[in-house]
């Protein structure tokens, strides 16, 4: 009885510690395990002839195409075209969503006036805007930027709104009890309280930004990643479509990682579950 | 000197739970420490909310009388839970409520943190504080603008017994430093007897005054004082606890 009581915690402590250390050591690399295995499967499948190269291409062909696209400068210039659109559209859509979501969240009367219209417009799928945007803005940069801005606006609006409304009523009451000026309540209570939810919106928005950009470029475009992707299809070049998918995966992952990094910096005060 | 707090025929009801206060009258003498004890949900916290102006009475009024009466920040409160802003450091949480006109805000915050013994945690975020520490920050914040009326809403009910005793001692020490009008809502009769000059015993809703117990002993008081014990019996009788036990013949 007595020995059990003594040994049990020791074993638990040891195993917890060693497991923790093992996981932490491999943490930076462990995420690469799955892609590496998929790559290996693809390579083996292609080499054994189990995967038809006309549809699935081969890792070596994809690598070659990546090299060609990089050295010719095509990939970089098209990447830059897409990125510029996303950043411009995101700036417009995010700023508008932040402002309107914040104001409607803060002032009930403005919510009553604006929110029904915004919610109705939000119900229109972003892609359904495309014909209208092409008719009104042509087929150059403007409709694509507009599409990105529209898609991002709604997602930022909804998240900012619910972030503001999610402010703990007890903290507002505290502000009332101490008669804090409105500017201070906004700056020191409501804005920080809404911040985590705004970041949720931003992460979704970044993903949607890439989707909207590529989609609009595939539909109408003369430059951008979507055009390269579409060329791959029309020329029957699966290697090129795969290169572009990989580029988009890396770009999306990087933008998400950047946002998470900023999020962690500015919400250090949070005391939430971080996973076991 | 000091602010007198006068309740004149104050009535307050809430939809769905009827009348909480019915023509409530009481006068809190300037500079005195008054505790309100009573059954749960009898309207004690409502009284504090009315004093703060967070709620308005349906009838009657609450008057402040004194040299500084009429000033906006005449009252300050420490809530049941610390209510610190999680995104502000301990320093910034106190600085937040400090009057914008105060000249030496940094010095004042340091002074307050020294008063509650948390100078080392100035730059900590609330998430690293224990319950007792957070409540001390809340108390420091309540004292920040030197309010004439200090309101305490069961400030120590959520901390462990030992921490609670330390916080009670700190509160008495702070009160001895400046005898400002203090109104504390509490469930803890010992706490009320240790800190207050007057204990007001309230009935169930709508709250009316069952008994007013004057505690004459000087500060600091001894927890084991026999006189306090006899007053405790009187308060328990007022709350109906002792009487009920005798009726049931059960005891505790």
Interface residues (C-beta under 8 A of the other chain):
Chain A: X170 X171 X173 X174 X176 X177 X178 X179 X180 X181 X184 X188 X189 X192 X193 X195 X267 X268 X269 X270 X271
Chain B: X52 X53 X54 X72 X73 X75 X76 X77 X79 X81 X83 X85 X86 X87 X88 X96 X97 X100 X125 X126 X127
